[in-house]
Amino acid sequence: MYHIWADRNRVVTVKKLRNMKAYLSLPGSIGVFLAVFLWFISDTQGPKTLAETPAKLVQVSIVEAAPSAQPIYIEANGITLSRWPTAVSATVSGRVIALMEDMHPGRLVDTGNLLVSLQDTGYRAEVAAARARVAEARLRLEQVKSEQFVVNQAGTAKSSFGRFEPHVKAAQAQLRASTAELAAAQQQLADTQITAAFPAVIISEQVSPGQWINAGEQLFTLASSESLEIRVELSAADWRRLGALSEHQSADVYDPSGIRWQARLRYLSPVMDPVTRQRSVVLEVLNPYRGDAPLLPDQQVKVRFTGANIEQVVRAPASALTEDGRVWSVNAGKLHLEDIELLDEQAEFILFRYRHQPSRARSLVRYPLSSMLNGQDVAVLNTPRERT
């Protein structure tokens, strides 16, 4: 009996467990069904919701830019060069007995200023001896002429030698030689006083008081103080933009300190540089060493030329230029990327010409973005439009 009762209890227990599993599985099935249903609803309605939401347009500020005739400015780098750099050397030997007062590099000197005096005792003696030889040659010539006169009066001489003709020629030649020696001696005496040949600035000095100087030894390096040259190399494109240069062409020169100098055209180089294949223009600045801030040679300067007026040039804010050298315009609410020929670029503005339809005015985007696309719809900010 006990076993029969136990088996019945086991059967009852199994039935209860099966009923409990059925009740427990029903909520889970309902949850899965609801999740699948909601996913299906969201998947079918999602694209429709996105399509119905309008995209937000990029807002841009524009500037009205109309082409006009504009002067073109060309900027280039130049190198300052000394005008007439001259090595002053001694032409005679001697000891230095005097130097110009307060002589030093950078000192300005005028034409004829005495720079160095050499001891001239020996040269004065040579001049005196040369004058004595000239006097003796003159005396000899007069003696020969007197003898020739006596012979000619007697009429007895039958040959040119008898008439003292070669004697006269020899005496005349001796006089000419003596006179030339005197001139050479006087020149050597004058060369003991070394003076400035033109208005100059002393670049360097290699002489001191009491020093023995040999002929040919360098004493100074001078350069003209009246002007300074500036050599500027321009590319073929710059030459086209600059146009024909006249003899009255001027340019602004800015030294490394930012000081402005006025320069004028000196000459155009007739050849191209063999390395850079560029042609040079040479300017000159007058009186560069005057004042407290002189323009010095052998330094790099910025040169700014003013070219001729060019038609169909647009002046726009510098911010309108993209990194790849183009500009964006807005037409009928759409962006258009414009190819341009950049003529000048400054900190505040740019000058350029459109490559396509250069005479048509455009509405330029003042602050272009790298994410802009050609043909993209944009919204123009409701602000007063700037005109250039």
Secondary structure, DSSP 8 states (H G I E B T S, - for coil): -HHHHHHHHHHHHHHHHHHHHHHHHHHHHHHHHHHHHHHHHHHHHHHHHHHHS----EEE-EEEE--EEEEEEEEEEEEEEESS-EEEE-SS-EEEEEE-TT--TT-EE-TT-EEEEE--HHHHHHHHHHHHHHHHHHHHHHHHHHHHHHHHHHT---STTTTTHHHHHHHHHHHHHHHHHHHHHHHHHHTTEEE-SSSEEEEEE---TT-EE-TT-EEEEEEESSEEEEEEEE-HHHHHHH----TT-EEEEE-TT--EEEEEEEEEEEEE-TTT--EEEEEEEESTT-SSS---SS-EEEEEEEEEEEEEEEEEEGGG--TTS-EEEEETTEEEEE-EEEEEE-SSEEEEEESSSTTS-EEEESS--TT--TT-BEEE-SS--EE-
